[in-house]
Amino acid sequence: MVAIYLAIGLAFWSHAAAAAPELVSFSDARFAPGTIVVSNSQKRLYLVQRGGTALRYPVAVGKRGKAWTGRTFIRGMHVRPAWSPPAVVKRDLPHLPAVIPGGAANNPMGVAAMTLAGGEFAIHGTNRPGSIGRAVSYGCIRMQNRDIADLFRRVNVRTPVVAVN
């Protein structure tokens, strides 16, 4: 059993090694270092750093009428999580199973997910990398699997998350 968990962990972290977020200038005093800022209009996620910089990642955001703005924090961090479609997704896609196992090719959460407090949203990987840079989700923030693996190792539960237009 330990060998299985070790293999899963090594596969997950190998994605992180390949990631190279872009270091950019970021001087918005409203956001303290360590805060995740999601810009819906730019379709970018920023992890604010010290010294007026941030790590920038491309993301997919909520489609028209589904994108959210506001403040929350990371409630949970999960590697290869199972996924249960929320009621709104199930209503639009009734053919979906009640649960898609973690690691399954059709699991939309990708290699990792960080659930957000106060709702059914998460920042997660994706099995549809072509969706990155678009407004396509039901409110979740999708990242390339290598990028979510990188971000996952840089943040913790209770990390603040702010989504802006």
C-alpha positions in Angstrom: 0.0 0.0 0.0 2.8 2.4 0.8 4.3 1.8 -2.7 1.0 2.8 -4.3 0.9 6.1 -2.3 4.6 6.7 -3.1 3.9 6.2 -6.9 0.9 8.5 -6.8 2.9 11.2 -4.9 5.9 11.0 -7.2 3.6 11.3 -10.3 1.9 14.3 -8.8 5.1 16.1 -7.8 6.7 15.4 -11.2 4.1 17.8 -12.6 5.3 20.5 -10.2 8.9 20.1 -11.4 7.9 21.0 -14.9 6.0 24.1 -14.0 7.4 27.6 -14.5 5.0 30.3 -13.5 5.8 33.7 -14.8 7.1 36.3 -12.3 5.5 39.6 -13.1 5.3 43.1 -11.6 2.3 43.3 -9.2 1.9 46.4 -7.1 -1.7 46.5 -5.9 -1.5 47.3 -2.2 -5.0 45.8 -1.6 -3.5 42.3 -1.7 -0.9 41.1 0.8 1.9 38.7 -0.1 0.6 35.2 -0.1 -2.8 36.1 -1.4 -4.2 34.4 -4.5 -5.9 36.9 -6.9 -8.0 35.6 -9.8 -8.6 38.1 -12.6 -11.7 36.9 -14.4 -11.2 39.4 -17.3 -7.5 38.5 -17.8 -8.1 34.8 -17.2 -5.0 34.8 -15.0 -4.3 33.8 -11.4 -1.7 35.7 -9.4 0.1 34.5 -6.3 1.2 37.8 -4.7 4.8 37.8 -3.6 6.9 40.3 -1.6 8.6 43.2 -3.4 5.8 44.2 -5.8 5.8 40.9 -7.8 3.5 37.9 -8.3 3.6 34.5 -9.9 1.2 34.5 -12.8 -0.6 31.5 -14.2 -3.1 31.2 -17.1 -6.5 29.9 -16.0 -10.0 29.1 -17.2 -12.8 31.0 -15.3 -16.6 30.8 -15.0 -18.6 31.2 -18.1 -21.1 34.1 -18.5 -23.3 34.2 -15.4 -21.2 31.6 -13.6 -18.0 33.6 -12.8 -17.8 34.7 -9.2 -16.1 37.7 -7.5 -15.3 38.2 -3.9 -13.1 37.1 -1.0 -12.7 33.6 0.4 -9.9 31.3 1.5 -8.7 27.8 0.7 -10.7 25.3 2.8 -9.1 22.1 1.7 -6.3 20.7 -0.4 -6.7 17.4 -2.2 -4.5 15.3 -4.5 -6.4 13.4 -7.3 -9.8 14.1 -5.7 -13.0 12.3 -6.6 -15.6 14.6 -8.1 -19.3 14.8 -7.5 -21.1 17.1 -9.9 -22.9 19.9 -8.1 -26.7 20.2 -8.7 -26.3 22.9 -11.3 -23.9 20.8 -13.4 -26.0 17.7 -13.0 -29.1 19.6 -14.2 -27.3 20.7 -17.4 -25.5 17.3 -17.8 -27.8 14.6 -16.4 -25.7 11.8 -18.0 -22.9 12.4 -15.5 -22.4 9.8 -12.9 -22.9 10.7 -9.2 -19.1 10.4 -8.5 -16.1 10.3 -10.8 -13.1 8.6 -9.1 -10.0 10.6 -8.5 -7.4 10.0 -11.2 -10.0 8.9 -13.8 -9.4 10.3 -17.3 -12.9 11.9 -17.2 -12.4 13.5 -13.8 -12.5 17.3 -14.4 -10.4 18.0 -11.2 -7.1 17.0 -12.7 -4.2 16.1 -10.5 -5.2 18.4 -7.5 -7.9 20.7 -6.2 -8.1 23.4 -3.6 -11.6 23.8 -2.4 -12.8 27.3 -1.4 -14.8 28.2 1.6 -18.4 29.3 1.3 -19.5 27.5 -1.9 -19.0 24.7 -4.3 -16.0 26.3 -6.1 -12.4 25.1 -6.3 -9.1 26.0 -7.9 -8.2 22.7 -9.7 -6.3 21.1 -12.5 -8.1 20.0 -15.6 -8.4 17.1 -18.1 -9.2 19.7 -20.8 -6.1 21.8 -21.2 -7.6 23.5 -24.2 -10.0 25.3 -21.9 -7.3 27.3 -20.3 -7.6 31.0 -21.2 -11.4 30.8 -21.7 -14.5 31.5 -19.7 -16.0 27.9 -19.7 -16.5 26.6 -16.1 -19.4 26.7 -13.7 -17.4 29.0 -11.5 -14.3 26.9 -10.7 -10.9 28.1 -11.6 -9.1 25.6 -13.9 -5.4 25.4 -14.2 -3.0 23.3 -16.3 -2.2 20.2 -14.2 1.5 21.3 -14.0 0.4 24.7 -12.7 -2.0 23.5 -10.0 0.8 21.1 -8.8 3.1 24.1 -8.6 0.6 26.3 -6.8 -0.4 23.5 -4.5 3.1 23.3 -3.0 3.3 27.1 -2.6 0.0 27.7 -0.6 -1.8 26.2 2.4 -5.2 25.8 3.9 -6.5 29.3 4.9 -4.6 31.1 2.1 -6.7 34.1 1.1 -8.3 34.0 -2.4 -9.8 37.1 -4.1 -11.6 37.0 -7.4 -12.0 40.3 -9.3 -13.5 41.1 -12.6 
